[in-house]
């Protein structure tokens, strides 16, 4: 399980770096919008993509935090819905999952 915990901690660090880049983009730390209208339209469209990516990243980060909390409590390999063990192969593919395959499908 410590290998999974280390992997989750690495993922968490990567996501936090990604979030800081998204926030820098949103605060225009690289500069204000271009004066050219077409370029502004392109930059605004990029903002929408970055916003969507930020939402997805925050959701994934929350899942990782939840999985780490469960590992710390000694229940990281148990399905939080039914209490049965989560297949180790599933945990390899989705290290932040907290549900077994059956419960995830429901």
N, C-alpha and C positions, 0 to 999 in steps of 0.2 A: 504493500500500500504506500510505502514511503516514496517509491518511484512515481506513483500516480500523484501523490501530493507535490512532489518536486515539479512534475509536469504542469500541474495546475498553477503552481506559484509562478512558473515561467510564463505560462499563458496570461496570467493576471498581470504580470509586469509588462508584457507586450501590449496588452489591451490598454493599459494605463498610458503608455507612450502614445499609442494610436489616438486615444481620447485627447491628449494634450495637443496633438497636431490638428485634430478637428477643431478644438477650441481656438487655437491660434488662427486657423483659417476663418472661423466665424467672426473673430474680433479684428479681422483684416490686419494682422500683425505684419503682413508682407506689403501692406499699402492699401490705399482706398481703391474704389472701383475705377476702372479706366474711364476716360472722358468720351471715348468712342462708344456710341449707342450699341452697335452690334457686339462689341467686346463686353459691354455691360450685360447684355442679354446672355451671353455665353457664361460670364462669371456668375450671374444669378442662377442659371441652370445648374452650374457646378455646386452652388450653395445648397440646392435642393438634394442633390446626390449626397453631399457631405452630411447633411442633416439626417438622411435615411441611414447612412452608414454609422453615424453616431448613435442613433437609437438602437440599431442592431448590436453595436459594440457594448453599449450599456446593459442590454439584456443578457448578452453572453457573459459579461463581467459579473452580473448578479447571480447567474447560474454557477459560475466558478466559485464565488464567495459562499454560496449555499453548500456546494459540494465540499469545500474546504472545512466549513463549519461542521458538517456531518462527519468528516474524517476525524476532526479534532475530538468529537464526541464519541468516537469509536463505532459509528454506525454508517460509515461511508460506503460500505459494500452492500448494504441492505436497501431494498426498495422502500421509499418513504410512503408508498401507498399500501402495499400488501405485506411488507416486512420480510419478504423472501429475499434470498441472496440475488444480487445482480450478476448476470453472467460475466465473468472476467473478460471475455472477448468483446462484450458490449462496452465495458469500461475502457478497454484499449482504444476503441474507435471513438467513443464519446466519454472522455475522462470526467466530464462535469455532469454526467447524467445522474439523476437521483431516482430514476424509475427503471424497473425491469422492462423487458420488451412487451410483455403482456399488458402491463399497466400503461405503458406509453402508447400502445395502440388503442386503448379505450378512450 
